[in-house]
Amino acid sequence: MYRNALSIVALSAGNARPIRGIAPERTVHLIPNFFDLDVFYPKEKDEQKVLDYGLQKPFTIAYTGALERVNAVDELVLLTDLAQHRKKLAVCLHGRRQSRANLKGSG
């Protein structure tokens, strides 16, 4: 498919790498999907938000974005299940799901 494409757009560098490996003769255009460097950048922890969201555990994994199968949502749900049994891990998911299927974990 990629070798015969007129144009290829990847939504992240992580998506572009394997495509370039499959079709090195094609140019892959990188157009980040919902990634604004003015909004998402390394910064100091906001202690009030830590308290507001109950994220007092030392290590928090946060995910924002689509909650669909293509986004490995099953693995994210599994991660939240694992976090419930770990004293030093918190997981925070925020996003939308277009399909009607519910997200289900063990908890």
Buried (B, 14 or more C-beta within 10 A) or exposed (E): EBEEEEEBEBEEEEBBEEBBEEBEEBEBEEEEEEEEEEEEEEEEEEEEEBEEBEBEBEEBEEBEBBBBEEBEBEEBBEBBBEBEEEEEBBBBBEBEBEEEEEEEBEE
